[in-house]
Each structure stands twice: as C-alpha cells, then as structure tokens.
Amino acid sequence: MSTELLFQTDSYLNTFEAKVIAVDPEKMGLVLDNTAFYPGGGGQPADTGTITFDNKVSEVIKFMRSDGEIWHILSDDLPNVGQSVLGNINWRRRLQLMRTHTAMHILCGVIWRDYQAQVTGGNMEPLGGRMDFEFEQMNRELVEEIERNINLEVKKARGIEVKILDREEANKIPDLIRTKINLLPPNLKQIRTVDIKGLDLQADGGTHVNNTSEVGYIRITEYKSKGRINKRLKIQLEEGS
C-alpha cells in the first residue's frame, strides 16, 4: 500500500490523523496510510515535527522512501500496526520553506521569461536559497534588475495553482522542465505541476504558498561565477511575510 501524500494537494495542512500500516523496530520507522510531512527532495529540506499516540510524543527525525512508501523515522517509542496516530508539523519551519520555495520559482520564472536561462542547480533552507543559471555574464546592474523584477512579481499577488496531471498530458506543456537535466523518473505516471499564474509553470513536488504576496521581499544577497556559463544567485527572505 502506498502512502497518500497529503502535502501534494494542501501545503497548509499541518496537523493530520493517520493509521500505521507498517513498523520496523530496528530502524525506529513507521509507514502511515497518509502523511502531510514533506520528506525532502528536489532541493527542499524535509519537514520536522512529531507523531503522537497513546499520550506519547515522538520526534520525527528523518524520512526514507521505499516503493511508494514513506518511512517516518522516530526518536523513540513506536506505535503498533493498525494504530491511529496524530501528526504535527513544525509549522513555522514549513511556512518558511513554502515561502522560500515559491521565491525560487519566482526567480526562475523571471529569469526564464526575461533571459531564457535554464536552471543548472539549486538548494534551499528556511528563508534562504541559491540557484545556478546558464548565464555567460553577470554583473551588479543585471542582478539589481533581476531583484527589482522578482519583487514586482511578489507585489502583483499572483495566484498559485497546483495540479496533478497524467504524464501524457503533462508532456504536452512547453518548457515544463526548467532544469538543464530532466530529473523526472521515466516510470513516473503522474506529474505534479505548480503554476504561478501568468509567470511560471513547472513540474514540482514541493510545498508552496497560495499567492506570491505571501513570500515577502526577496533580497539577492550574492552572485558569483560557478563556471564559464554557470552563474549562482543567492536569495534571502525576511523573517515575517
């Protein structure tokens, strides 16, 4: 039985009920029939939080994926198979990652729209991240222009829509993959898309806010060359949105 990924359709869900469908005492892991925890991937770190059962609270310390299942690795105490549990996500961290991930898509969307530069790499943490692009030249004036333009997109309060499409349908969307290398597994039958209306449409598995206005001001804090046609931009968000 595969785990239903609640975060794929509702990034704002931070408390959920689930049933235990598998337990591994050796690795202190359990599989749930559904989960709102984002297990990490695509440059976005995993959520943190707790699993509560029988008046016990156990920290979720990491995740493992296996054959469509997500193993939640706990700090101590495991429930039994068939038992109901309550999951609680560290909401402050989750919201910061949602804002950051959407900021990265705004940056990617503006650079693709204005300069047709593909992404060659990226990573993020709460309120900060970096993206590498196929630029031959980059200077302070260009960086300032990009910063102005990405913050214009924040102010436009663009809505953000998530869809899950059959792969055949998704393959018909031009420029759905903005990375230099297509990282989607060939056996993936459904593709999740994140659409910043009027700016950016990409295949993506992570969590996002519902509107660009929730991101807050985006500062480009650093730029540098990582190769002849590979330039890195680092961004930082403010503590509050």
Sequence and secondary structure as in RCSB ss.txt:
>XXXX:A:sequence
MSTELLFQTDSYLNTFEAKVIAVDPEKMGLVLDNTAFYPGGGGQPADTGTITFDNKVSEVIKFMRSDGEIWHILS
DDLPNVGQSVLGNINWRRRLQLMRTHTAMHILCGVIWRDYQAQVTGGNMEPLGGRMDFEFEQMNRELVEEIERNI
NLEVKKARGIEVKILDREEANKIPDLIRTKINLLPPNLKQIRTVDIKGLDLQADGGTHVNNTSEVGYIRITEYKS
KGRINKRLKIQLEEGS
>XXXX:A:secstr
   EEGGGT TT  EEEEEEEEEETTTTEEEESEE     BTTB    EEEEETTEEEEEEEEEEETTEEEEEES
S    TT EEEEEE HHHHHHHHHHHHHHHHHHHHHHHHH   EEEEEEETTEEEEEE  S   HHHHHHHHHHH
HHHHHTT BEEEEEEEHHHHTTSTT   BSS  S TT  EEEEEEETTTEEEE  S   SBGGGT  EEEEEEEE
SSTT EEEEEEE S  
